[in-house]
Amino acid sequence: MSEPIRVLVTGAAGQIAYSLLYSIGNGSVFGKDQPIILVLLDITPMMGVLDGVLMELQDCALPLLKDVIATDKEEIAFKDLDVAILVGSMPRREGMERKDLLKANVKIFKIQGAALEKYAKKSVKVIVVGNPANTNCLTASKSAPSIPKENFSCLTRLDHNRAKAQIALKLGVTADDVKNVIIWGNHSSTQYPDVNHAKVTLQGKEVGVYEAIKDDNWLKGEFITTVQQRGADVIKARKLSSAMSAAKAIADHVRNIWFGTPEGEFVSMGVISDGNSYGIPDDLLYSFPVTIKVRPGSLLKVSLLMISHARKWILLRRNWQKKKKQLLNFFPLPD
């Protein structure tokens, strides 16, 4: 059996982590022969709840969990990490302006980025989930300059999975029959779900999604708005944000980083934009279609630019640049 890897989950007393931790502990993410030291971090007022989570993990009697550490201290949580899954963030509250949300989260992710820089392995893979995920990820990366930018990614897999599911529901197939959808941009309502390169397996034959659905108006209208607004619709229905589906998306994202993407498939992931072939400026955290080679998880952009979509991507680019400018104007980060 392999040596244990050290995996951190922040916001570990929250509902997303509660849906995620069992999948990490039972081998669904890192493999059935990979022992894990699982580190749970949350703020001091949540330590009572976190103790309950710790007890439940112990009671699961999972053989791959060699140790579970619950803490509110960065120097313990970030020490010698192989993987950091940063779920915790400040949520947007009623009446809160975006600049106030950015200010609160920059403080959190500057601290966590500095802790990664000081305590974690330089090979650590960092996955940012807490929203606004793109700006939080950029903040953490900027605050950990000795860790390669390519080791940082943020979650748009939930949007990717939502897009797959909508196509599958429309065609009466399973989500596994759909591949190569793309989420461009941010994990927000400004994202652009794209199925121009997506494929679906129907009756044993792989065909393009446009050819399979034969409803361009739906694909260019209702499909896009449904994916863009799905998070808000979940909140409206259950009075809480997505947790189970978010946890599944995190597990998918991390598993691809750890094991790579299947041959002939790409997935959506927020990664550093440096050197991309789409005209997106460098030094942004932006969702692209990516393929991933086996460990250590080198990320490669898939060159699939279609001129007909260039205008939409330019708008997304401008949206992100505006957010980055606001971020840097209000809260300067280290170079």
C-alpha positions in Angstrom: 0.0 0.0 0.0 1.2 3.5 -0.8 2.4 6.0 1.8 -0.4 8.2 3.2 -1.1 11.5 1.5 -2.1 14.6 3.5 -5.4 16.1 2.4 -6.9 19.3 3.8 -10.5 20.4 3.6 -11.4 23.9 4.8 -14.8 24.9 5.9 -15.0 21.3 7.1 -18.0 21.9 9.4 -20.1 23.1 6.6 -22.7 21.3 4.5 -20.5 20.8 1.3 -17.7 19.3 3.3 -20.2 17.0 5.1 -21.2 15.7 1.7 -17.6 15.4 0.5 -15.6 13.8 3.3 -17.0 10.3 3.1 -16.1 10.2 -0.6 -12.5 11.2 0.2 -12.3 8.7 3.0 -13.7 5.7 1.2 -11.3 5.8 -1.8 -13.6 7.3 -4.4 -11.4 10.3 -5.0 -7.7 9.1 -4.6 -8.2 5.4 -5.1 -8.9 2.3 -3.1 -5.3 1.7 -2.2 -4.3 5.2 -1.2 -4.1 5.8 2.6 -5.1 9.3 3.7 -4.3 11.7 6.6 -7.4 13.9 6.5 -7.1 17.4 7.9 -10.2 19.4 8.8 -10.0 23.1 9.2 -12.7 25.5 10.3 -13.0 28.7 12.3 -12.9 28.5 16.2 -16.7 29.0 16.7 -17.4 25.9 14.6 -15.0 23.6 16.5 -17.9 22.0 18.4 -19.7 21.1 15.1 -16.3 19.9 13.7 -15.9 17.6 16.6 -19.2 15.9 15.6 -17.9 15.5 12.1 -14.7 14.0 13.4 -16.7 11.5 15.5 -18.8 10.5 12.5 -15.7 9.9 10.4 -14.2 7.8 13.1 -17.5 5.9 13.4 -17.4 5.1 9.6 -14.4 2.9 10.4 -12.9 3.7 7.0 -9.7 1.6 6.5 -8.0 4.2 4.3 -8.2 7.0 6.9 -5.0 6.6 8.8 -5.6 9.8 10.8 -8.2 12.6 11.0 -7.1 15.9 12.4 -9.6 18.6 13.3 -8.2 22.1 14.0 -8.7 25.8 13.8 -4.9 26.5 13.5 -3.3 27.2 10.1 0.1 25.9 11.1 -1.4 22.5 11.8 -3.8 22.4 8.9 -1.4 23.4 6.1 1.7 21.4 7.2 3.2 19.1 4.5 0.0 19.1 2.4 -0.3 17.1 -0.8 -3.8 18.4 -1.6 -5.7 21.4 -0.3 -9.4 21.7 -1.0 -10.4 25.2 0.1 -14.2 25.0 0.5 -14.7 27.6 3.2 -15.3 31.3 2.3 -17.4 34.3 3.4 -20.8 33.9 1.7 -22.6 36.9 0.3 -25.2 38.2 2.7 -28.3 40.2 2.0 -27.4 43.9 1.4 -23.7 43.1 0.9 -22.0 44.9 -2.0 -19.6 42.9 -4.1 -16.6 45.0 -3.0 -17.4 44.0 0.6 -17.6 40.4 -0.4 -14.2 40.6 -2.2 -12.6 42.4 0.8 -13.7 39.7 3.2 -12.6 36.9 1.0 -9.3 38.4 0.0 -8.4 38.5 3.7 -9.3 34.8 4.1 -7.5 33.6 1.0 -4.4 35.8 1.5 -4.0 34.1 4.9 -4.6 30.7 3.5 -2.2 31.4 0.6 0.4 32.5 3.0 -0.1 29.4 5.0 0.3 27.2 1.9 3.5 29.1 1.1 4.9 28.6 4.6 3.8 25.1 5.6 2.7 23.0 2.6 4.7 21.0 0.1 5.7 23.0 -3.0 4.1 20.3 -5.0 0.7 20.7 -3.3 -2.4 20.7 -5.5 -4.8 23.5 -4.5 -8.5 23.4 -5.4 -10.6 26.5 -4.5 -14.3 26.0 -4.1 -15.3 28.9 -1.9 -17.0 31.7 -3.9 -16.2 33.9 -5.6 -13.9 30.9 -6.6 -12.0 32.5 -9.5 -10.9 35.6 -7.5 -10.3 33.6 -4.3 -8.1 31.2 -6.3 -6.1 34.0 -7.8 -5.7 35.6 -4.3 -4.4 32.3 -2.9 -2.0 31.8 -5.8 -0.6 35.3 -5.6 -0.1 34.8 -1.8 1.9 31.6 -2.4 4.5 32.7 -5.0 6.8 29.7 -4.6 4.0 27.2 -5.4 3.6 26.9 -9.2 0.6 28.7 -10.6 -0.4 25.6 -12.5 -1.0 23.8 -9.1 -4.0 26.1 -8.4 -7.4 25.5 -9.9 -11.0 26.5 -9.0 -14.2 24.6 -9.3 -16.4 25.0 -12.4 -17.0 21.3 -12.6 -20.4 21.8 -11.0 -21.5 23.9 -13.9 -19.9 21.3 -16.3 -21.9 18.5 -14.6 -25.1 20.6 -14.7 -24.6 21.1 -18.5 -24.1 17.4 -19.0 -27.2 16.6 -17.0 -29.4 19.0 -18.9 -28.3 17.4 -22.2 -28.8 13.9 -20.8 -32.3 14.8 -19.6 -33.2 16.3 -22.9 -32.2 13.2 -24.8 -33.3 10.6 -22.2 -29.8 9.2 -21.7 -27.5 9.1 -18.7 -25.0 11.8 -18.0 -22.1 9.3 -18.6 -23.3 9.2 -22.3 -22.5 13.0 -22.6 -18.9 14.3 -22.8 -16.9 17.3 -23.8 -19.2 20.1 -22.7 -17.3 23.3 -21.9 -17.8 26.0 -19.3 -16.0 29.2 -20.2 -15.2 32.1 -17.8 -16.3 32.3 -14.1 -18.3 30.2 -11.8 -21.1 32.8 -11.9 -24.1 33.7 -14.0 -21.7 35.3 -16.5 -20.3 31.8 -17.4 -20.8 30.5 -21.0 -21.9 26.8 -21.3 -20.7 25.6 -24.7 -21.8 22.3 -26.4 -20.3 22.9 -29.8 -17.7 20.2 -29.3 -19.9 18.0 -27.0 -20.7 14.4 -28.0 -23.4 12.1 -26.9 -23.7 8.3 -27.3 -27.0 7.3 -28.8 -27.7 3.6 -29.6 -24.0 2.8 -29.4 -23.0 5.6 -31.8 -21.3 8.9 -30.8 -22.8 12.0 -32.4 -22.6 15.7 -31.9 -25.0 17.3 -29.4 -26.4 19.7 -31.9 -27.1 16.8 -34.3 -28.6 14.7 -31.6 -31.0 17.4 -30.1 -32.0 19.1 -33.3 -33.2 22.2 -31.4 -30.8 25.1 -31.9 -33.1 27.5 -30.2 -33.1 25.4 -27.0 -29.3 25.0 -27.0 -28.7 28.7 -27.6 -31.4 29.8 -25.1 -33.0 27.8 -22.4 -30.1 25.4 -22.0 -27.6 28.2 -21.4 -29.8 30.1 -18.9 -30.8 27.0 -17.0 -27.1 26.1 -16.4 -26.2 29.7 -15.6 -29.1 30.1 -13.1 -29.1 26.5 -11.7 -27.4 27.5 -8.4 -30.0 30.2 -7.8 -32.8 27.8 -8.6 -31.5 25.3 -6.1 -31.4 27.9 -3.4 -34.9 29.0 -4.2 -36.2 25.4 -4.0 -34.4 24.1 -0.9 -33.5 27.4 0.8 -29.9 26.3 0.9 -27.1 26.4 -1.6 -26.0 23.3 -3.5 -24.1 20.8 -1.3 -24.5 17.2 -2.5 -23.9 18.2 -6.2 -21.1 20.5 -5.2 -19.4 17.7 -3.3 -19.7 15.4 -6.3 -18.2 18.0 -8.5 -15.3 18.5 -6.2 -14.7 14.8 -6.1 -14.7 14.6 -9.9 -12.4 17.6 -10.2 -9.8 16.3 -7.7 -10.0 12.7 -9.1 -9.1 14.1 -12.6 -6.2 16.1 -11.1 -4.9 12.9 -9.4 -5.5 10.4 -12.1 -5.9 12.5 -15.3 -8.7 12.7 -17.8 -9.9 9.8 -19.9 -8.5 9.6 -23.4 -10.5 11.7 -25.8 -12.3 13.7 -23.1 -11.8 17.1 -21.6 -13.3 18.8 -18.6 -14.0 22.3 -17.4 -11.7 23.8 -14.8 -10.7 27.3 -13.6 -6.9 27.4 -14.3 -4.3 30.1 -14.8 -4.7 31.7 -18.2 -1.0 32.1 -19.0 -0.1 31.1 -22.5 -3.6 30.2 -23.6 -4.6 30.1 -27.3 -8.0 31.9 -26.9 -6.9 35.5 -26.5 -7.7 35.6 -22.8 -5.1 37.8 -21.1 -2.4 36.1 -18.9 -2.7 36.1 -15.1 -6.4 35.4 -14.8 -8.1 32.4 -13.2 -10.5 31.4 -16.0 -12.5 28.3 -16.8 -11.2 26.5 -19.9 -11.6 23.0 -21.4 -8.6 21.1 -20.1 -7.0 17.6 -20.4 -4.9 16.4 -17.6 -2.0 14.0 -17.8 -1.3 11.6 -15.0 0.3 12.8 -11.8 1.6 15.3 -10.9 -1.4 16.7 -12.7 0.0 19.0 -15.5 -2.8 21.0 -17.1 -3.1 21.4 -20.8 -5.6 23.7 -22.6 -7.5 22.1 -25.4 -7.3 24.2 -28.6 -10.9 24.4 -29.7 -11.5 28.1 -30.4 -14.4 28.8 -32.7 -14.6 32.2 -34.3 -18.3 32.4 -33.9 -17.9 32.4 -30.1 -15.1 34.9 -30.0 -17.4 37.8 -29.2 -18.9 36.0 -26.2 -15.5 35.1 -24.8 -14.3 38.7 -25.2 -17.3 39.8 -23.1 -16.4 37.2 -20.5 -12.8 38.3 -20.6 -13.8 41.9 -20.0 -16.0 40.8 -17.1 -13.1 39.0 -15.4 -10.6 41.8 -16.1 -13.0 44.2 -14.4 -13.2 41.9 -11.4 -9.5 41.5 -11.2 -9.0 45.3 -11.5 -11.4 45.9 -8.6 -9.7 43.2 -6.6 -6.2 44.7 -7.1 -7.3 48.3 -6.7 -8.9 47.7 -3.4 -6.6 45.0 -2.0 -3.1 45.0 -3.5 -1.6 41.5 -3.6 2.1 40.5 -3.7 3.7 40.1 -7.1 
